Amino acid sequence: MKKIKFTEAILEATDICMKRDSKVVLIGLGVPDPKGIFGTTLGLQDKYGKERVMDMPLAENGMTGIVTGISLNGFRPILTHQRVEFALLSIDQIVNQAAKWYYMNAGQQSVPIVIRMIIGRGWGQGPQHAQSLESWFAHIPGLKVVVPSNPADAKGLLISSIEDDNPVIFLEHRWLHNIKDNVPDDYVAEIGKARIAKNGKDFTIVAHSYMVLEALRCASVLENYDISIEVIDLRSLRPLDNETIIESINKTKRLIVVDNGWVQYGISAEILSIATENLFEQMVSKPIRIGINDSPSPSSRALANHYYPRAKDIAKNILNILELDLDIESIFPEVTTELDIPDKTFTGPF
């Protein structure tokens, strides 16, 4: 067990898998650069050579076709994108080829690829570089979609993703890259199994990726006022751990879903469907979903400060449901950073 950054956990997982299996290759724009995609690929080309760790041209659709092809010939490629938006140029290869191949050939061939995509906001990135589009990929049968919220799961889920025989979309929120936590040396996390990040009895918050941290902050503050909140970290969006979600809501009888992206047609809508289809009569209040405003991400810092939800916004909804009159502004610590930067060390724009 050691305390490392989220980015270091990604690097460690990749290194472990490349050392273990010579068929694991790493491809991506900027992979061998001095900054190594925020530190997640540093030193790997020196260690494993240019034949296994390589840069790529600005040809996302073509490169996704290439990694799909080599996966059909025994390799386990990892394809990286510094923003999820860059992967949109390869959506045809992801959705119509990689996701479908196993089914179209009656299970005779698998497509064991991992596509790393970085999501989340940051100053100046605006509408085209700050989106969280995980619901797109989670909608597609044949893909697995994982969303770690902490360094340990970043390592454990990436190892599981690389070793999985299915195409896996691995989504990293930019705001998580610099967080530190204890990470076991030998750790693999199961894809499709949610994590109870905090036990509670009065309320269930279901979240994923960065919003797990905001949910935990909300739960920690409200605990001082005898409000016990259970926080479910989804970790995996496809497959989705319905059982853990249902068990928690059945216990607390109340639900708030905190989405990482827009709520319309998103992950939160799916969770609300699970709750109402299975536990409608048991719930004592209507379920609520929270997410970013229903408009493209702003570039302006002044607009960003009104665009992204935080722990305080989650708490407002909980207090309204419980009909408790607490002064939100006084009970939540003052935020000293802007809503488009994770911490003072983040200098952006990437």
C-alpha positions in Angstrom: 0.0 0.0 0.0 1.4 3.4 -1.0 0.0 6.9 -1.4 0.1 8.0 -5.1 -1.7 10.3 -7.5 -4.5 9.2 -9.8 -2.1 9.7 -12.8 0.6 7.6 -11.1 -1.9 4.8 -10.6 -2.8 4.9 -14.3 0.9 4.7 -15.2 1.5 1.9 -12.7 -1.4 -0.2 -14.1 -0.2 0.2 -17.6 3.4 -0.7 -16.6 2.2 -3.8 -14.8 0.1 -5.0 -17.8 2.9 -4.3 -20.3 5.4 -6.1 -18.2 3.1 -9.1 -17.8 2.0 -9.4 -21.4 4.1 -8.5 -24.4 1.0 -8.2 -26.6 -0.1 -5.1 -24.7 0.7 -2.0 -26.8 0.1 1.7 -26.1 -0.8 4.1 -28.8 -1.9 7.8 -28.6 -1.2 11.3 -29.6 1.4 12.6 -27.1 2.1 9.2 -25.5 5.9 9.6 -25.7 5.9 13.4 -25.2 7.9 14.8 -22.2 4.7 15.4 -20.2 3.4 11.9 -21.1 -0.3 12.7 -21.1 -0.4 14.3 -17.7 2.2 11.9 -16.4 0.2 8.7 -17.2 2.6 7.4 -19.9 6.0 8.7 -18.7 9.0 6.5 -19.3 7.0 3.7 -21.0 8.6 4.1 -24.4 12.1 4.1 -22.9 11.2 0.9 -21.0 9.3 -1.0 -23.7 10.5 0.5 -27.0 9.0 2.3 -29.9 7.4 -0.9 -31.2 5.1 -1.1 -28.2 4.7 2.6 -27.1 4.1 4.9 -30.0 2.7 8.3 -31.0 0.0 8.5 -33.6 -1.0 10.9 -36.4 -4.1 13.1 -36.3 -6.2 10.3 -37.7 -8.4 9.0 -34.9 -10.8 7.0 -37.1 -8.0 5.3 -38.9 -6.0 4.6 -35.7 -9.1 3.1 -34.0 -9.5 0.8 -37.0 -5.9 -0.2 -36.8 -6.1 -1.1 -33.0 -9.3 -3.0 -33.7 -7.5 -4.9 -36.4 -4.5 -5.8 -34.3 -6.7 -6.8 -31.4 -8.2 -9.4 -33.7 -4.7 -10.8 -34.2 -3.7 -11.4 -30.6 -2.7 -7.9 -29.4 -4.3 -5.9 -26.5 -3.9 -2.3 -27.5 -4.5 0.7 -25.3 -5.5 3.8 -27.3 -5.4 7.2 -25.5 -7.2 10.4 -26.2 -6.3 13.6 -24.3 -9.9 14.7 -24.6 -13.1 12.7 -25.1 -14.0 15.0 -28.0 -11.0 13.7 -30.0 -12.5 10.2 -29.9 -15.7 11.5 -31.6 -13.8 11.4 -34.9 -13.6 7.6 -34.4 -17.2 7.0 -33.3 -17.9 4.8 -36.4 -15.0 2.4 -35.6 -16.0 2.3 -31.9 -19.7 1.8 -32.3 -20.0 0.0 -35.6 -16.9 -2.2 -35.6 -15.3 -2.7 -32.1 -18.6 -3.0 -30.2 -20.3 -5.3 -32.8 -17.5 -7.6 -33.9 -17.9 -10.3 -31.2 -21.6 -10.6 -31.9 -21.3 -10.5 -35.7 -19.0 -13.5 -35.8 -20.8 -15.6 -33.2 -18.2 -15.1 -30.5 -15.4 -16.5 -32.6 -13.3 -13.3 -32.2 -13.0 -10.8 -29.4 -11.8 -7.1 -29.6 -9.8 -6.7 -26.4 -9.0 -2.9 -26.7 -9.0 -0.2 -24.1 -9.8 3.4 -25.2 -8.7 5.9 -22.6 -10.6 9.2 -22.8 -10.1 12.3 -20.5 -13.3 14.2 -19.6 -14.1 17.2 -17.4 -13.7 20.9 -17.3 -10.9 23.3 -17.1 -10.5 27.0 -17.6 -10.7 28.2 -21.2 -11.6 24.8 -22.7 -15.2 25.7 -23.3 -17.8 23.9 -25.3 -15.6 21.6 -27.4 -13.1 20.4 -24.8 -14.9 20.1 -21.5 -17.7 17.6 -22.1 -18.6 14.4 -20.2 -20.1 12.1 -22.8 -20.1 8.8 -21.0 -23.8 8.3 -21.6 -23.1 8.0 -25.3 -20.8 5.0 -24.9 -22.9 3.4 -22.1 -25.8 3.3 -24.5 -24.0 0.9 -26.8 -24.2 -2.9 -26.3 -20.8 -4.5 -26.8 -18.9 -1.8 -25.0 -17.9 -1.7 -21.3 -17.6 1.7 -19.7 -15.7 2.4 -16.5 -15.4 5.6 -14.6 -12.9 5.5 -11.6 -13.2 8.2 -8.9 -10.0 7.5 -7.0 -6.4 6.3 -7.5 -7.0 2.8 -6.3 -9.8 2.2 -8.7 -7.9 3.9 -11.5 -5.3 1.2 -11.1 -7.6 -1.7 -10.4 -10.1 -0.9 -13.1 -7.5 -0.2 -15.7 -5.8 -3.6 -15.1 -9.2 -5.3 -15.4 -10.0 -3.3 -18.6 -6.7 -4.3 -20.3 -7.2 -7.9 -19.3 -10.9 -8.0 -20.4 -11.7 -9.5 -23.8 -14.3 -6.8 -24.6 -13.7 -3.2 -25.9 -13.6 -1.0 -22.8 -14.1 2.8 -22.7 -12.0 4.1 -19.8 -13.0 7.6 -18.7 -10.7 9.7 -16.5 -12.0 13.0 -15.1 -9.3 15.7 -15.4 -10.0 17.0 -11.9 -9.1 13.6 -10.5 -5.6 13.4 -11.9 -3.8 15.2 -9.0 -5.7 13.6 -6.1 -3.7 11.2 -3.9 -4.8 8.2 -2.0 -3.5 4.8 -0.8 -3.2 2.3 -3.6 -2.5 -1.4 -3.0 0.5 -2.9 -4.8 -1.6 -5.9 -5.9 -5.1 -4.7 -6.7 -7.7 -5.5 -9.4 -11.2 -4.0 -9.3 -14.1 -5.9 -10.8 -15.8 -4.2 -13.8 -19.5 -4.0 -13.1 -19.4 -3.8 -9.3 -20.3 -0.5 -7.6 -18.5 0.6 -4.4 -20.2 1.9 -1.2 -18.0 4.9 -0.7 -19.9 5.8 2.6 -22.5 4.0 4.6 -25.7 5.8 5.7 -29.3 5.3 6.5 -31.3 8.4 5.7 -30.5 9.1 2.1 -28.8 7.5 -0.9 -26.6 9.5 -3.3 -25.6 7.7 -6.5 -22.6 9.3 -8.3 -19.7 8.5 -10.6 -16.3 9.9 -11.5 -15.5 13.3 -10.0 -19.0 13.9 -8.6 -18.4 11.1 -6.1 -16.0 13.5 -4.3 -18.7 16.2 -4.2 -21.2 13.7 -2.9 -18.8 12.7 -0.1 -18.2 16.3 0.8 -21.9 16.8 1.1 -22.3 13.7 3.2 -19.5 14.7 5.5 -20.9 18.2 6.2 -24.5 17.0 6.7 -23.4 14.3 9.1 -22.7 17.1 11.6 -26.4 17.7 11.5 -27.4 14.1 12.1 -28.2 13.4 8.5 -26.8 10.0 7.5 -26.1 9.7 3.8 -25.0 6.6 1.9 -22.8 7.4 -1.2 -22.7 4.8 -4.0 -19.7 5.1 -6.4 -20.9 3.4 -9.6 -17.3 2.8 -10.9 -18.8 1.0 -14.0 -21.6 2.4 -16.2 -21.9 -0.7 -18.4 -22.3 -3.2 -16.9 -24.3 -1.4 -14.2 -24.5 -2.7 -10.7 -28.3 -2.6 -10.3 -28.2 -4.8 -7.2 -26.1 -2.4 -5.0 -28.2 0.6 -6.1 -31.5 -1.1 -5.3 -30.2 -2.4 -1.9 -29.2 1.1 -0.9 -32.4 2.8 -1.9 -34.4 0.1 -0.3 -32.7 0.9 2.9 -32.8 4.7 2.8 -36.0 5.1 0.9 -34.7 8.4 -0.7 -32.5 9.0 -3.7 -30.5 11.8 -5.3 -28.4 11.0 -8.4 -25.5 13.3 -9.1 -24.6 13.2 -12.8 -21.2 14.0 -14.2 -22.8 15.5 -17.3 -26.1 16.7 -18.5 -29.1 15.1 -16.8 -31.3 14.9 -19.9 -31.0 11.4 -21.5 -28.0 10.7 -19.2 -26.7 8.3 -16.6 -28.9 9.9 -14.0 -32.0 9.1 -16.0 -31.0 5.4 -16.1 -30.6 5.3 -12.3 -33.9 7.0 -11.8 -35.5 4.4 -14.0 -34.0 1.6 -12.0 -35.3 3.2 -8.8 -38.8 3.8 -9.9 -39.3 0.5 -11.7 -38.1 -1.5 -8.7 -38.9 0.6 -5.6 -41.5 3.1 -6.5 -43.9 2.1 -3.6 -41.1 1.9 -1.0 -39.7 5.4 -1.6 -40.9 8.2 0.8 -39.9 11.1 -1.5 -39.5 11.6 -5.2 -36.0 10.9 -6.6 -34.0 13.9 -7.8 -31.2 14.2 -10.3 -28.5 16.9 -10.4 -26.1 17.7 -13.2 -24.6 20.5 -15.2 -26.8 23.2 -16.8 -28.5 22.2 -20.0 -26.3 24.2 -22.3 -22.8 23.8 -23.9 -19.9 24.3 -21.4 -18.9 28.0 -21.1 -15.4 29.3 -21.7 -15.9 32.3 -19.5 -15.0 32.0 -15.9 -17.9 34.2 -14.8 -20.3 31.8 -16.5 -18.5 28.7 -15.3 -19.1 29.8 -11.7 -22.8 29.3 -12.3 -22.6 26.2 -14.5 -21.2 23.3 -12.4 -22.9 21.8 -9.3 -21.0 21.2 -6.1 -21.6 19.7 -2.7 -23.6 22.6 -1.5 -26.1 22.2 -4.4 -26.6 18.5 -3.5 -27.2 19.5 0.1 -29.8 22.1 -0.8 -31.9 19.4 -2.5 -31.5 17.0 0.5 -32.6 19.7 3.0 -35.6 20.6 0.8 -36.8 17.0 0.8 -36.2 16.6 4.5 -37.9 20.0 5.1 -35.0 21.2 7.2 -34.2 24.9 7.6 -30.5 25.1 7.7 -28.4 28.0 6.4 -26.5 26.4 3.5 -24.0 29.2 3.1 -22.9 29.0 6.8 -22.6 25.3 7.1 -20.5 24.7 4.0 -16.9 25.8 4.0 -16.0 28.7 1.7 -14.7 27.6 -1.7 -11.4 29.3 -2.5 -11.0 28.0 -6.1 -12.9 28.8 -9.2 -15.5 26.3 -10.5 -13.4 25.6 -13.6 -10.1 24.6 -11.8 -9.7 21.6 -9.5 -7.0 23.2 -7.3 -4.4 26.0 -7.2 -1.8 23.8 -8.9 -3.9 23.5 -12.0 -2.6 26.1 -14.5 -4.5 24.9 -17.6 -5.7 25.2 -20.3 -4.8 21.4 -20.4 
